[in-house]
Amino acid sequence: MNTNIDEIIKYLPLIIPLVVIQLGLMIFALVDLLRREQTRGPKWVWALVILFVNMIGPIIYFVAGREDE
């Protein structure tokens, strides 16, 4: 039992920055999505992509989902 906790603690310095980056990207993408009037495709689909396609979803939205203003 104690070895499992030690393993988790050992990897926390690697996991925490990834989680922070993922949450930051997700929040930034959702805010951008809400502020835009038009996107390439329905907004609800982009919201699902941002929320459920971890780490890559917000990046896909920024590259392919935003229309130039």
CNS distance restraints for C-alpha pairs under 8 A (distance, minus, plus):
assign (resid   1 and name CA) (resid   5 and name CA) 6.97 0.50 0.50
assign (resid   2 and name CA) (resid   6 and name CA) 6.33 0.50 0.50
assign (resid   3 and name CA) (resid   7 and name CA) 6.15 0.50 0.50
assign (resid   4 and name CA) (resid   8 and name CA) 6.33 0.50 0.50
assign (resid   5 and name CA) (resid   9 and name CA) 6.16 0.50 0.50
assign (resid   6 and name CA) (resid  10 and name CA) 6.03 0.50 0.50
assign (resid   7 and name CA) (resid  11 and name CA) 6.60 0.50 0.50
assign (resid   8 and name CA) (resid  12 and name CA) 6.34 0.50 0.50
assign (resid  11 and name CA) (resid  15 and name CA) 6.29 0.50 0.50
assign (resid  12 and name CA) (resid  16 and name CA) 5.85 0.50 0.50
assign (resid  13 and name CA) (resid  17 and name CA) 7.16 0.50 0.50
assign (resid  14 and name CA) (resid  18 and name CA) 6.94 0.50 0.50
assign (resid  15 and name CA) (resid  19 and name CA) 6.25 0.50 0.50
assign (resid  16 and name CA) (resid  20 and name CA) 6.22 0.50 0.50
assign (resid  17 and name CA) (resid  21 and name CA) 6.09 0.50 0.50
assign (resid  18 and name CA) (resid  22 and name CA) 6.04 0.50 0.50
assign (resid  19 and name CA) (resid  23 and name CA) 6.11 0.50 0.50
assign (resid  20 and name CA) (resid  24 and name CA) 6.03 0.50 0.50
assign (resid  21 and name CA) (resid  25 and name CA) 6.08 0.50 0.50
assign (resid  22 and name CA) (resid  26 and name CA) 6.10 0.50 0.50
assign (resid  22 and name CA) (resid  54 and name CA) 7.31 0.50 0.50
assign (resid  22 and name CA) (resid  55 and name CA) 5.33 0.50 0.50
assign (resid  23 and name CA) (resid  27 and name CA) 6.07 0.50 0.50
assign (resid  24 and name CA) (resid  28 and name CA) 6.04 0.50 0.50
assign (resid  25 and name CA) (resid  29 and name CA) 5.98 0.50 0.50
assign (resid  25 and name CA) (resid  55 and name CA) 7.50 0.50 0.50
assign (resid  25 and name CA) (resid  58 and name CA) 6.08 0.50 0.50
assign (resid  25 and name CA) (resid  59 and name CA) 7.81 0.50 0.50
assign (resid  26 and name CA) (resid  30 and name CA) 6.12 0.50 0.50
assign (resid  26 and name CA) (resid  50 and name CA) 6.22 0.50 0.50
assign (resid  26 and name CA) (resid  51 and name CA) 6.82 0.50 0.50
assign (resid  26 and name CA) (resid  55 and name CA) 7.75 0.50 0.50
assign (resid  26 and name CA) (resid  58 and name CA) 5.77 0.50 0.50
assign (resid  27 and name CA) (resid  31 and name CA) 6.12 0.50 0.50
assign (resid  28 and name CA) (resid  32 and name CA) 6.16 0.50 0.50
assign (resid  29 and name CA) (resid  33 and name CA) 6.03 0.50 0.50
assign (resid  29 and name CA) (resid  50 and name CA) 7.05 0.50 0.50
assign (resid  29 and name CA) (resid  58 and name CA) 5.64 0.50 0.50
assign (resid  29 and name CA) (resid  61 and name CA) 7.29 0.50 0.50
assign (resid  29 and name CA) (resid  62 and name CA) 7.24 0.50 0.50
assign (resid  30 and name CA) (resid  34 and name CA) 6.17 0.50 0.50
assign (resid  30 and name CA) (resid  47 and name CA) 6.82 0.50 0.50
assign (resid  30 and name CA) (resid  50 and name CA) 7.20 0.50 0.50
assign (resid  31 and name CA) (resid  35 and name CA) 6.29 0.50 0.50
assign (resid  32 and name CA) (resid  36 and name CA) 6.26 0.50 0.50
assign (resid  33 and name CA) (resid  39 and name CA) 7.89 0.50 0.50
assign (resid  33 and name CA) (resid  43 and name CA) 7.15 0.50 0.50
assign (resid  33 and name CA) (resid  46 and name CA) 7.87 0.50 0.50
assign (resid  33 and name CA) (resid  47 and name CA) 7.60 0.50 0.50
assign (resid  38 and name CA) (resid  66 and name CA) 7.67 0.50 0.50
assign (resid  38 and name CA) (resid  67 and name CA) 6.53 0.50 0.50
assign (resid  39 and name CA) (resid  43 and name CA) 6.69 0.50 0.50
assign (resid  39 and name CA) (resid  65 and name CA) 5.75 0.50 0.50
assign (resid  39 and name CA) (resid  66 and name CA) 5.13 0.50 0.50
assign (resid  39 and name CA) (resid  67 and name CA) 5.27 0.50 0.50
assign (resid  40 and name CA) (resid  64 and name CA) 7.46 0.50 0.50
assign (resid  40 and name CA) (resid  65 and name CA) 5.07 0.50 0.50
assign (resid  40 and name CA) (resid  66 and name CA) 6.22 0.50 0.50
assign (resid  40 and name CA) (resid  67 and name CA) 6.14 0.50 0.50
assign (resid  41 and name CA) (resid  45 and name CA) 7.32 0.50 0.50
assign (resid  41 and name CA) (resid  46 and name CA) 7.56 0.50 0.50
assign (resid  41 and name CA) (resid  65 and name CA) 7.26 0.50 0.50
assign (resid  42 and name CA) (resid  46 and name CA) 6.72 0.50 0.50
assign (resid  43 and name CA) (resid  47 and name CA) 6.14 0.50 0.50
assign (resid  44 and name CA) (resid  48 and name CA) 6.34 0.50 0.50
assign (resid  45 and name CA) (resid  49 and name CA) 6.28 0.50 0.50
assign (resid  46 and name CA) (resid  50 and name CA) 6.05 0.50 0.50
assign (resid  46 and name CA) (resid  61 and name CA) 6.69 0.50 0.50
assign (resid  46 and name CA) (resid  65 and name CA) 7.18 0.50 0.50
assign (resid  47 and name CA) (resid  51 and name CA) 6.11 0.50 0.50
assign (resid  48 and name CA) (resid  52 and name CA) 5.77 0.50 0.50
assign (resid  48 and name CA) (resid  53 and name CA) 7.78 0.50 0.50
assign (resid  49 and name CA) (resid  53 and name CA) 5.35 0.50 0.50
assign (resid  49 and name CA) (resid  57 and name CA) 5.17 0.50 0.50
assign (resid  49 and name CA) (resid  58 and name CA) 7.36 0.50 0.50
assign (resid  49 and name CA) (resid  61 and name CA) 7.63 0.50 0.50
assign (resid  50 and name CA) (resid  54 and name CA) 7.38 0.50 0.50
assign (resid  50 and name CA) (resid  56 and name CA) 7.99 0.50 0.50
assign (resid  50 and name CA) (resid  57 and name CA) 4.44 0.50 0.50
assign (resid  50 and name CA) (resid  58 and name CA) 4.78 0.50 0.50
assign (resid  50 and name CA) (resid  61 and name CA) 6.92 0.50 0.50
assign (resid  51 and name CA) (resid  57 and name CA) 7.05 0.50 0.50
assign (resid  51 and name CA) (resid  58 and name CA) 7.92 0.50 0.50
assign (resid  52 and name CA) (resid  57 and name CA) 7.12 0.50 0.50
assign (resid  53 and name CA) (resid  57 and name CA) 4.53 0.50 0.50
assign (resid  53 and name CA) (resid  58 and name CA) 7.91 0.50 0.50
assign (resid  54 and name CA) (resid  58 and name CA) 7.94 0.50 0.50
assign (resid  55 and name CA) (resid  59 and name CA) 7.21 0.50 0.50
assign (resid  56 and name CA) (resid  60 and name CA) 6.06 0.50 0.50
assign (resid  57 and name CA) (resid  61 and name CA) 6.27 0.50 0.50
assign (resid  58 and name CA) (resid  62 and name CA) 6.25 0.50 0.50
assign (resid  59 and name CA) (resid  63 and name CA) 6.19 0.50 0.50
assign (resid  60 and name CA) (resid  64 and name CA) 5.77 0.50 0.50
assign (resid  60 and name CA) (resid  65 and name CA) 7.03 0.50 0.50
assign (resid  61 and name CA) (resid  65 and name CA) 4.46 0.50 0.50
assign (resid  61 and name CA) (resid  66 and name CA) 6.58 0.50 0.50
assign (resid  62 and name CA) (resid  66 and name CA) 5.99 0.50 0.50
